């Protein structure tokens, strides 16, 4: 039996590579893709998801979701991924259209019909939060919820305090981390350093000569330049494919631990910060009042601290050959 996946995405360049990894994995059945406003508008995210699915010869249904965060205006990441999210290379429109059902309804229905599925999130958590607000009980029917988001140990990639997916809709992220979903948080720190696809590795991928390999490199061209300007690191950083690799193969994780997590929603300085109780001090007298609601809920998240970079890249290469 193939493992069922439900993927929620704001499909831009690295999201597209993550979708390829899932759609081309013989052990996985992607039951549905839901799209959300984030890197690009939800309409563009839907077109990009459909185009990527077609590239993989997949007819997976795509459902369009939230056009903006729960309480805030939408701020895209076009500065990083380009206006169309795929590096502005003029890819053709997909042949298929999105399904009529909303992403919120699709999330609820898919989890109800396939209890035990793996939920993989690659963008802001708006759709998932809206589904949980309508049907809180779906949280207990998900076996794993692998979330690309947060900067649990270090600086963010959109502000000094926050990673983009959480920063974009922190209110939604707060709903999700408080929901009881079995969250595995795969933060931005895991796609840096040795996890980056280096210049020589880019050439290796291009040598595969497959349409998906060429697309994976080309659609990340704008992101590669933006990442260098941001960090000074050469190569292509792929946070969403790293997240997907963890979802596909938990043995990629080399260290993780379980902690209370909270999301900052009120401060503009630290908006979207993923506050992780790594030292387990939330119950101390000086912290107890602030963390009271989290302590009552008793729901913790697994935080992934390190991964096997060689194993993650093997997973990437296998999908692109």
C-alpha positions as CSV (number, residue, x, y, z in Angstrom):
1,X,0.0,0.0,0.0
2,X,1.3,3.4,-0.9
3,X,1.4,6.0,1.9
4,X,-1.1,8.8,1.3
5,X,0.2,12.4,1.4
6,X,-1.8,15.7,1.5
7,X,0.4,18.6,0.4
8,X,-0.4,22.3,1.1
9,X,1.8,24.7,-0.8
10,X,2.3,28.3,-2.0
11,X,4.0,26.9,-5.1
12,X,7.1,28.7,-6.0
13,X,10.5,27.4,-7.1
14,X,11.5,25.2,-4.2
15,X,7.9,24.1,-3.6
16,X,7.9,22.8,-7.2
17,X,10.9,20.7,-6.6
18,X,9.3,19.3,-3.4
19,X,6.2,18.4,-5.4
20,X,8.3,16.6,-7.9
21,X,9.9,14.6,-5.1
22,X,6.5,13.5,-3.8
23,X,4.8,12.9,-7.2
24,X,7.7,10.8,-8.5
25,X,8.1,8.7,-5.3
26,X,6.8,5.2,-6.0
27,X,6.0,4.6,-2.4
28,X,3.7,7.7,-2.1
29,X,0.2,8.5,-3.4
30,X,-0.4,12.3,-3.3
31,X,-4.1,12.4,-2.6
32,X,-4.4,16.1,-3.1
33,X,-2.5,19.4,-3.4
34,X,-4.0,22.5,-1.8
35,X,-2.7,26.0,-2.6
36,X,-2.4,29.1,-0.5
37,X,-1.3,32.7,-0.9
38,X,2.3,33.1,0.2
39,X,5.3,33.2,-2.1
40,X,2.9,34.2,-4.9
41,X,-0.9,34.8,-5.1
42,X,-3.0,31.7,-4.6
43,X,-4.0,31.8,-8.3
44,X,-0.4,31.7,-9.4
45,X,0.4,29.1,-6.8
46,X,-2.3,26.9,-8.3
47,X,-1.1,27.4,-11.8
48,X,2.5,26.5,-10.7
49,X,1.2,23.4,-8.9
50,X,-0.7,22.2,-11.9
51,X,2.2,22.9,-14.3
52,X,4.5,20.9,-12.0
53,X,2.1,18.0,-11.8
54,X,1.8,17.9,-15.6
55,X,5.6,17.8,-15.8
56,X,5.4,14.7,-13.6
57,X,2.5,13.1,-15.7
58,X,0.3,13.4,-12.6
59,X,-3.4,14.1,-12.5
60,X,-3.5,14.8,-8.8
61,X,-6.3,17.2,-8.0
62,X,-5.3,20.7,-7.0
63,X,-7.6,22.8,-4.8
64,X,-7.2,26.6,-4.5
65,X,-7.4,28.1,-1.0
66,X,-6.9,31.3,1.0
67,X,-6.2,34.4,-1.0
68,X,-4.7,36.2,2.1
69,X,-3.6,35.5,5.7
70,X,-6.2,35.1,8.3
71,X,-6.0,38.7,9.6
72,X,-3.3,40.5,7.6
73,X,-2.6,41.7,4.1
74,X,-0.8,39.3,1.8
75,X,2.9,40.1,1.3
76,X,4.5,37.9,-1.4
77,X,8.1,36.7,-1.7
78,X,8.5,37.9,-5.4
79,X,11.8,39.5,-4.4
80,X,13.1,36.0,-3.8
81,X,11.3,33.7,-6.4
82,X,10.4,36.2,-9.1
83,X,6.9,37.6,-10.1
84,X,5.6,34.2,-11.1
85,X,7.3,32.3,-8.4
86,X,9.3,30.2,-10.9
87,X,12.0,32.6,-11.9
88,X,10.0,34.4,-14.6
89,X,10.9,32.0,-17.4
90,X,7.5,32.2,-19.1
91,X,6.3,28.7,-18.5
92,X,3.1,27.9,-20.4
93,X,-0.2,27.8,-18.7
94,X,-1.3,24.4,-17.4
95,X,-3.8,22.4,-19.4
96,X,-5.9,21.5,-16.4
97,X,-7.9,23.8,-14.0
98,X,-8.2,23.7,-10.3
99,X,-11.0,21.7,-8.7
100,X,-14.3,23.5,-7.7
101,X,-14.0,22.5,-4.0
102,X,-12.2,24.9,-1.7
103,X,-8.8,24.0,-0.2
104,X,-10.4,24.1,3.3
105,X,-13.1,21.6,2.3
106,X,-10.5,19.5,0.5
107,X,-8.3,19.3,3.5
108,X,-11.2,18.2,5.7
109,X,-12.5,15.7,3.2
110,X,-9.2,14.2,2.4
111,X,-8.2,13.6,6.0
112,X,-11.7,12.2,6.8
113,X,-11.5,9.8,3.9
114,X,-7.9,8.8,4.4
115,X,-7.2,8.8,8.2
116,X,-3.6,8.3,9.0
117,X,-2.3,10.3,6.1
118,X,0.8,12.5,6.2
119,X,0.1,16.2,5.9
120,X,3.0,18.1,4.4
121,X,3.0,21.9,4.5
122,X,5.3,24.0,2.3
123,X,3.8,27.5,2.8
124,X,1.9,29.7,5.2
125,X,-0.5,27.7,7.3
126,X,-3.7,29.6,6.5
127,X,-5.6,26.8,4.8
128,X,-4.7,24.3,7.5
129,X,-5.7,26.7,10.3
130,X,-9.1,27.4,8.6
131,X,-9.7,23.7,8.3
132,X,-8.8,23.1,12.0
133,X,-11.1,26.0,13.1
134,X,-14.0,24.4,11.3
135,X,-13.1,20.8,12.3
136,X,-10.7,20.6,15.2
137,X,-11.1,16.8,15.4
138,X,-9.2,16.2,12.1
139,X,-5.9,16.9,14.0
140,X,-6.1,13.4,15.6
141,X,-6.6,11.7,12.3
142,X,-3.3,12.8,10.8
143,X,-0.3,10.5,11.5
144,X,2.4,13.1,10.8
145,X,2.3,16.8,10.0
146,X,5.6,17.8,8.5
147,X,5.9,21.6,8.5
148,X,8.4,23.6,6.6
149,X,8.6,26.7,8.7
150,X,10.3,28.6,11.5
151,X,13.8,29.5,12.7
152,X,13.8,27.6,16.0
153,X,17.5,28.1,16.7
154,X,18.7,31.1,14.7
155,X,18.0,34.1,12.5
156,X,15.1,34.2,10.1
157,X,15.1,34.7,6.3
158,X,12.5,37.5,6.1
159,X,13.3,39.3,9.4
160,X,16.0,38.8,12.0
161,X,13.5,36.9,14.1
162,X,11.3,35.0,11.6
163,X,11.1,32.6,8.7
164,X,8.8,33.6,5.8
165,X,6.1,30.9,6.1
166,X,5.4,31.6,9.7
167,X,5.9,35.4,9.4
168,X,3.4,35.6,6.5
169,X,0.5,34.4,8.6
170,X,1.6,34.0,12.3
171,X,-2.0,33.8,13.5
172,X,-2.6,30.7,11.4
173,X,0.7,29.2,12.6
174,X,-0.4,29.8,16.2
175,X,-3.7,27.9,15.5
176,X,-1.8,25.0,14.0
177,X,0.8,24.6,16.7
178,X,-1.9,24.7,19.3
179,X,-4.2,22.2,17.5
180,X,-2.7,18.9,18.7
181,X,-1.5,18.0,15.2
182,X,1.6,15.7,15.4
183,X,3.9,18.5,14.1
184,X,7.5,17.9,13.0
185,X,9.0,21.4,12.5
186,X,11.6,21.5,9.7
187,X,13.1,25.0,10.1
188,X,14.9,27.2,7.6
189,X,18.3,26.4,9.2
190,X,18.2,22.9,7.7
191,X,18.5,24.1,4.1
192,X,21.7,26.1,4.7
193,X,25.4,25.3,4.6
194,X,26.1,21.7,3.5
195,X,22.4,21.2,2.6
196,X,22.7,23.8,-0.2
197,X,22.9,22.4,-3.7
198,X,26.4,23.6,-4.6
199,X,27.5,24.8,-8.0
200,X,29.1,21.5,-8.8
201,X,26.0,19.6,-7.7
202,X,23.8,21.9,-9.9
203,X,25.9,20.7,-12.9
204,X,25.5,17.1,-11.7
205,X,21.7,17.5,-11.7
206,X,21.8,19.1,-15.2
207,X,23.8,16.2,-16.4
208,X,20.8,13.9,-15.7
209,X,19.2,15.5,-18.8
210,X,15.6,15.0,-17.7
211,X,12.9,17.6,-18.1
212,X,12.3,17.6,-14.3
213,X,16.1,18.1,-13.6
214,X,16.3,21.0,-16.0
215,X,13.2,22.5,-14.6
216,X,14.3,22.1,-11.0
217,X,17.5,24.1,-11.7
218,X,16.0,26.7,-14.1
219,X,13.0,27.6,-12.0
220,X,15.3,28.3,-9.0
221,X,17.6,30.7,-11.0
222,X,16.1,33.8,-9.4
223,X,16.1,32.2,-6.0
224,X,19.7,31.3,-6.4
225,X,20.7,34.9,-7.0
226,X,18.5,36.1,-4.1
227,X,19.9,33.6,-1.7
228,X,23.4,34.7,-2.5
229,X,22.5,38.3,-1.9
230,X,20.9,37.3,1.3
231,X,23.5,35.0,2.8
232,X,26.6,35.1,0.6
233,X,26.3,31.3,0.1
234,X,26.7,30.0,-3.5
235,X,24.2,27.5,-4.8
236,X,20.5,26.7,-4.5
237,X,18.9,26.5,-1.1
238,X,15.9,24.2,-1.0
239,X,13.9,24.4,2.2
240,X,10.7,22.8,0.9
241,X,12.5,19.8,-0.7
242,X,14.4,19.3,2.6
243,X,11.0,19.3,4.3
244,X,9.7,16.8,1.8
245,X,12.7,14.6,2.2
246,X,12.0,14.4,5.9
247,X,8.4,13.5,5.2
248,X,9.4,10.8,2.7
249,X,12.2,9.4,4.8
250,X,12.3,10.1,8.6
251,X,15.7,8.5,8.8
252,X,17.2,11.6,7.2
253,X,16.7,13.3,10.6
254,X,19.8,12.9,12.7
255,X,18.7,14.8,15.8
256,X,15.3,16.1,17.0
257,X,13.5,16.7,20.3
258,X,10.0,17.5,21.5
259,X,9.1,20.9,23.0
260,X,6.4,23.4,23.6
261,X,6.3,25.9,20.7
262,X,4.6,29.3,20.6
263,X,4.3,31.8,17.7
264,X,4.6,35.6,18.3
265,X,1.7,37.5,16.8
266,X,1.7,40.9,18.5
267,X,5.2,42.3,18.3
268,X,6.2,43.8,14.9
269,X,9.8,43.4,15.8
270,X,9.5,39.6,16.4
271,X,6.3,38.9,14.4
272,X,6.2,35.2,13.4
273,X,9.0,34.2,15.7
274,X,9.0,30.5,16.5
275,X,9.6,30.4,20.3
276,X,10.8,27.0,21.2
277,X,11.1,25.9,24.9
278,X,14.3,24.0,24.2
279,X,15.4,24.0,27.8
280,X,12.0,23.0,29.1
281,X,11.5,26.0,31.4
282,X,7.9,27.0,30.5
283,X,6.6,25.5,33.7
284,X,9.0,27.5,35.9
285,X,7.4,30.2,38.1
286,X,8.8,33.1,36.0
287,X,7.3,31.6,32.8
288,X,4.2,29.8,33.9
289,X,1.7,32.6,33.4
290,X,2.8,33.5,29.9
291,X,2.8,29.8,28.8
292,X,-0.3,28.8,30.8
293,X,-2.5,28.0,27.7
294,X,0.2,25.9,26.1
295,X,0.8,24.0,29.4
296,X,-2.9,23.2,29.6
297,X,-3.0,22.0,26.0
298,X,0.0,19.7,26.6
299,X,0.7,19.5,22.9
300,X,4.3,19.6,21.9
301,X,6.0,19.7,18.5
302,X,9.0,17.7,17.3
303,X,11.8,20.1,16.3
304,X,14.3,18.8,13.7
305,X,17.7,20.1,14.6
306,X,20.0,18.3,12.1
307,X,19.7,16.1,9.1
308,X,21.9,13.8,7.0
309,X,22.7,16.1,4.1
310,X,24.1,13.3,1.9
311,X,21.0,11.2,2.4
312,X,18.7,14.2,1.6
313,X,20.6,14.9,-1.6
314,X,20.4,11.3,-2.6
315,X,16.6,11.6,-2.3
316,X,16.6,14.7,-4.4
317,X,18.7,13.2,-7.1
318,X,16.6,10.1,-7.2
319,X,13.5,12.2,-7.9
320,X,15.2,14.2,-10.7
321,X,16.8,11.4,-12.7
